[in-house]
């Protein structure tokens, strides 16, 4: 999450004082923000060397781990909140990681680029893959393994036995609750295990 307003909107979903696990924490910016402004504690998980170093510079306790291997090193309910922001589209086994998120944390929060956003639909109708702020790569050099939509995640959450407790889209730093599958470039979900 690089846009400050998006970071603050997602941070508002995390209860003050929570123990947080941030999967794919990047530079650790969000976890540092949660520690500083909401009294949270926790760990970041990151694979890329440069991001691990950046997270350490932010004062984050970070574990270098490939998320494809799962979260076996954490006990059930080890965390109050598990974050997966802009991470799911990079993983091969999304369903397994969502189940692991629900196992390890009482609350899960995910965000990902919403491929069903109307400008993306227009671009595909014109015969091309979209390149946007939320999907900034050409199809041939993207780190995304898959693309997803707001509506697709709702189906996957049910399949995984998750209860979605809040969902909305983000568009240019604003919350979109009406027709987010069409009007938002980023999908955000807060969920718990049923």
Secondary structure as a PSIPRED ss2 file (coil, helix, strand):
# PSIPRED VFORMAT (PSIPRED V4.0)

   1 X C   1.000  0.000  0.000
   2 X C   1.000  0.000  0.000
   3 X C   1.000  0.000  0.000
   4 X H   0.000  1.000  0.000
   5 X H   0.000  1.000  0.000
   6 X H   0.000  1.000  0.000
   7 X H   0.000  1.000  0.000
   8 X H   0.000  1.000  0.000
   9 X H   0.000  1.000  0.000
  10 X H   0.000  1.000  0.000
  11 X H   0.000  1.000  0.000
  12 X C   1.000  0.000  0.000
  13 X C   1.000  0.000  0.000
  14 X C   1.000  0.000  0.000
  15 X C   1.000  0.000  0.000
  16 X C   1.000  0.000  0.000
  17 X C   1.000  0.000  0.000
  18 X C   1.000  0.000  0.000
  19 X E   0.000  0.000  1.000
  20 X E   0.000  0.000  1.000
  21 X E   0.000  0.000  1.000
  22 X E   0.000  0.000  1.000
  23 X E   0.000  0.000  1.000
  24 X C   1.000  0.000  0.000
  25 X C   1.000  0.000  0.000
  26 X C   1.000  0.000  0.000
  27 X C   1.000  0.000  0.000
  28 X C   1.000  0.000  0.000
  29 X H   0.000  1.000  0.000
  30 X H   0.000  1.000  0.000
  31 X H   0.000  1.000  0.000
  32 X H   0.000  1.000  0.000
  33 X H   0.000  1.000  0.000
  34 X H   0.000  1.000  0.000
  35 X H   0.000  1.000  0.000
  36 X H   0.000  1.000  0.000
  37 X H   0.000  1.000  0.000
  38 X H   0.000  1.000  0.000
  39 X C   1.000  0.000  0.000
  40 X C   1.000  0.000  0.000
  41 X E   0.000  0.000  1.000
  42 X E   0.000  0.000  1.000
  43 X E   0.000  0.000  1.000
  44 X E   0.000  0.000  1.000
  45 X E   0.000  0.000  1.000
  46 X E   0.000  0.000  1.000
  47 X C   1.000  0.000  0.000
  48 X C   1.000  0.000  0.000
  49 X H   0.000  1.000  0.000
  50 X H   0.000  1.000  0.000
  51 X H   0.000  1.000  0.000
  52 X H   0.000  1.000  0.000
  53 X H   0.000  1.000  0.000
  54 X H   0.000  1.000  0.000
  55 X H   0.000  1.000  0.000
  56 X H   0.000  1.000  0.000
  57 X H   0.000  1.000  0.000
  58 X C   1.000  0.000  0.000
  59 X C   1.000  0.000  0.000
  60 X C   1.000  0.000  0.000
  61 X E   0.000  0.000  1.000
  62 X E   0.000  0.000  1.000
  63 X E   0.000  0.000  1.000
  64 X E   0.000  0.000  1.000
  65 X C   1.000  0.000  0.000
  66 X C   1.000  0.000  0.000
  67 X H   0.000  1.000  0.000
  68 X H   0.000  1.000  0.000
  69 X H   0.000  1.000  0.000
  70 X C   1.000  0.000  0.000
  71 X C   1.000  0.000  0.000
  72 X C   1.000  0.000  0.000
  73 X C   1.000  0.000  0.000
  74 X C   1.000  0.000  0.000
  75 X C   1.000  0.000  0.000
  76 X C   1.000  0.000  0.000
  77 X C   1.000  0.000  0.000
  78 X C   1.000  0.000  0.000
  79 X E   0.000  0.000  1.000
  80 X E   0.000  0.000  1.000
  81 X E   0.000  0.000  1.000
  82 X E   0.000  0.000  1.000
  83 X E   0.000  0.000  1.000
  84 X E   0.000  0.000  1.000
  85 X E   0.000  0.000  1.000
  86 X C   1.000  0.000  0.000
  87 X C   1.000  0.000  0.000
  88 X H   0.000  1.000  0.000
  89 X H   0.000  1.000  0.000
  90 X H   0.000  1.000  0.000
  91 X C   1.000  0.000  0.000
  92 X C   1.000  0.000  0.000
  93 X C   1.000  0.000  0.000
  94 X H   0.000  1.000  0.000
  95 X H   0.000  1.000  0.000
  96 X H   0.000  1.000  0.000
  97 X H   0.000  1.000  0.000
  98 X H   0.000  1.000  0.000
  99 X H   0.000  1.000  0.000
 100 X H   0.000  1.000  0.000
 101 X H   0.000  1.000  0.000
 102 X H   0.000  1.000  0.000
 103 X H   0.000  1.000  0.000
 104 X H   0.000  1.000  0.000
 105 X E   0.000  0.000  1.000
 106 X E   0.000  0.000  1.000
 107 X E   0.000  0.000  1.000
 108 X E   0.000  0.000  1.000
 109 X E   0.000  0.000  1.000
 110 X E   0.000  0.000  1.000
 111 X E   0.000  0.000  1.000
 112 X E   0.000  0.000  1.000
 113 X E   0.000  0.000  1.000
 114 X E   0.000  0.000  1.000
 115 X C   1.000  0.000  0.000
 116 X C   1.000  0.000  0.000
 117 X C   1.000  0.000  0.000
 118 X H   0.000  1.000  0.000
 119 X H   0.000  1.000  0.000
 120 X H   0.000  1.000  0.000
 121 X H   0.000  1.000  0.000
 122 X H   0.000  1.000  0.000
 123 X H   0.000  1.000  0.000
 124 X H   0.000  1.000  0.000
 125 X H   0.000  1.000  0.000
 126 X C   1.000  0.000  0.000
 127 X C   1.000  0.000  0.000
 128 X C   1.000  0.000  0.000
 129 X C   1.000  0.000  0.000
 130 X C   1.000  0.000  0.000
 131 X C   1.000  0.000  0.000
 132 X C   1.000  0.000  0.000
 133 X C   1.000  0.000  0.000
 134 X C   1.000  0.000  0.000
 135 X C   1.000  0.000  0.000
 136 X C   1.000  0.000  0.000
 137 X C   1.000  0.000  0.000
 138 X C   1.000  0.000  0.000
 139 X C   1.000  0.000  0.000
 140 X C   1.000  0.000  0.000
 141 X C   1.000  0.000  0.000
 142 X C   1.000  0.000  0.000
 143 X C   1.000  0.000  0.000
 144 X C   1.000  0.000  0.000
 145 X C   1.000  0.000  0.000
 146 X C   1.000  0.000  0.000
 147 X C   1.000  0.000  0.000
 148 X E   0.000  0.000  1.000
 149 X C   1.000  0.000  0.000
 150 X H   0.000  1.000  0.000
 151 X H   0.000  1.000  0.000
 152 X H   0.000  1.000  0.000
 153 X H   0.000  1.000  0.000
 154 X H   0.000  1.000  0.000
 155 X H   0.000  1.000  0.000
 156 X H   0.000  1.000  0.000
 157 X H   0.000  1.000  0.000
 158 X H   0.000  1.000  0.000
 159 X H   0.000  1.000  0.000
 160 X C   1.000  0.000  0.000
 161 X C   1.000  0.000  0.000
 162 X E   0.000  0.000  1.000
 163 X E   0.000  0.000  1.000
 164 X E   0.000  0.000  1.000
 165 X E   0.000  0.000  1.000
 166 X E   0.000  0.000  1.000
 167 X E   0.000  0.000  1.000
 168 X E   0.000  0.000  1.000
 169 X E   0.000  0.000  1.000
 170 X E   0.000  0.000  1.000
 171 X E   0.000  0.000  1.000
 172 X C   1.000  0.000  0.000
 173 X C   1.000  0.000  0.000
 174 X E   0.000  0.000  1.000
 175 X E   0.000  0.000  1.000
 176 X E   0.000  0.000  1.000
 177 X C   1.000  0.000  0.000
 178 X C   1.000  0.000  0.000
 179 X C   1.000  0.000  0.000
 180 X H   0.000  1.000  0.000
 181 X H   0.000  1.000  0.000
 182 X H   0.000  1.000  0.000
 183 X H   0.000  1.000  0.000
 184 X C   1.000  0.000  0.000
 185 X C   1.000  0.000  0.000
 186 X E   0.000  0.000  1.000
 187 X E   0.000  0.000  1.000
 188 X E   0.000  0.000  1.000
 189 X E   0.000  0.000  1.000
 190 X E   0.000  0.000  1.000
 191 X E   0.000  0.000  1.000
 192 X E   0.000  0.000  1.000
 193 X E   0.000  0.000  1.000
 194 X C   1.000  0.000  0.000
